[in-house]
Amino acid sequence: MSTYAARHPDPERGMGWKVLAVVAGLLVPFVMVVGLWLAVSANHARDDARQAAASAKASSSEPSKTTPVSGVVGAGAVATPSFAGLAPANADALATAHAAASATLPAAPAGPVARVRLDMSHSTISIAPGIRYDAWTFNGSAPGPVIHVRVGQTVRVTLHNAAPMPHSVDFHAAQVAPNVAFADVQPGQSRTFSFVAKVPGVFMYHCGTSPTFVHIANGMYGAIVVEPRGLPKVDRQYVLVSSERYRDKPGLGAPAGLDARARGTAAAALRAVADALLRRHERPADRSVSPSYPRIVAHRGGGSLAPENTLRAIRHGELLGLLHQLAHAAADPV
């Protein structure tokens, strides 16, 4: 007669089932709570979406209280008045009498150190014949002076703030700690900092004090040219700095100031203009862009300050170096 040993229950297996049961008991309520939270969140999101749609429909039915500018106005933008084309009766005579601003690239200083001084002040300037504007300036002009250095030079910048509010400078050609070198300079104060010009190119500099858009739009921008080693010789070199104005009044009598509402409108308009220019001037063969420039920008002003008047000294057959810096305040500066 065969005999078999009696089987005893495995205590470890029983313990595993108990642990699994405890974990499952804890997970089931947790999953139920998460599911309930997701359902409530979805219901709130649906209600918020309906409320936003109703608000948008109501706001779109209200008539605009401002005169729209020409061009495309993007979502969330505010249409602002346009003063384009307004000029005094003697605009032509004023333009003829006004000395054209020189677009010639200034010479880079000799030696290993390029010393730059920028005085920051608030000044009333002429932006077109008979049109005055209360600008925030570097060295009394808007845009500020063109700075020309060579790769490898140490650029030593001295700032003096003669304005009634804090200002600063941000050099896109500098690779330094911005929280130190580009910190605000208080009224009546000065600061000096240095950086090595390592990367060649044409870069923007501008006031970086918040809100940066307002300081740039009011005139605190300019170009710094970092000349590369071995650059081929040319007969003449010119620099054009482009930007735009957002006036709150014509500026024919009392000086105009900044219409800060224009930022959203200008950003949308600039994007639309850029797209239109690329579609209009791009050649399918070589994809090069026509030398035409949009008239929405100002090259150191209008009238006698425009490029067609500042570049009259060009002679046939000369080799030119033409540098162009776009300093649009409507978008983040590049």
Stockholm file with secondary structure:
# STOCKHOLM 1.0

chainA/1-334         MSTYAARHPDPERGMGWKVLAVVAGLLVPFVMVVGLWLAVSANHARDDARQAAASAKASSSEPSKTTPVSGVVGAGAVATPSFAGLAPANADALATAHAAASATLPAAPAGPVARVRLDMSHSTISIAPGIRYDAWTFNGSAPGPVIHVRVGQTVRVTLHNAAPMPHSVDFHAAQVAPNVAFADVQPGQSRTFSFVAKVPGVFMYHCGTSPTFVHIANGMYGAIVVEPRGLPKVDRQYVLVSSERYRDKPGLGAPAGLDARARGTAAAALRAVADALLRRHERPADRSVSPSYPRIVAHRGGGSLAPENTLRAIRHGELLGLLHQLAHAAADPV
#=GR chainA/1-334 SS CCCCCCCCCCHHHHHHHHHHHHHHHHHHHHHHHHHHHHHHHHHHHHHHHHHHHHHHHHHHTSCCSSCCCSSCCCTTCCCCCCCTTCCCTTHHHHHHHSCCCCCBCCCCCSSSEEEEEEEEEEEEEEEETTEEEEEEEETTBSSCCCEEEETTCEEEEEEEECSSSCBCCEETTCCSCHHHHTCCBCTTCEEEEEEECCSCEEEEEECCSSSHHHHHHTTCEEEEEEECTTCCCCSEEEEEEEECCCBSSCCSSSCBCBCTTHHHHHHHHHHHHHHHHHHHHCCTTTCCCCSCCCTTSEESSSGGGSHHHHTTTCCTTCCEEEEEEECCSSSCCC
#=GC SS_cons         CCCCCCCCCCHHHHHHHHHHHHHHHHHHHHHHHHHHHHHHHHHHHHHHHHHHHHHHHHHHTSCCSSCCCSSCCCTTCCCCCCCTTCCCTTHHHHHHHSCCCCCBCCCCCSSSEEEEEEEEEEEEEEEETTEEEEEEEETTBSSCCCEEEETTCEEEEEEEECSSSCBCCEETTCCSCHHHHTCCBCTTCEEEEEEECCSCEEEEEECCSSSHHHHHHTTCEEEEEEECTTCCCCSEEEEEEEECCCBSSCCSSSCBCBCTTHHHHHHHHHHHHHHHHHHHHCCTTTCCCCSCCCTTSEESSSGGGSHHHHTTTCCTTCCEEEEEEECCSSSCCC
//
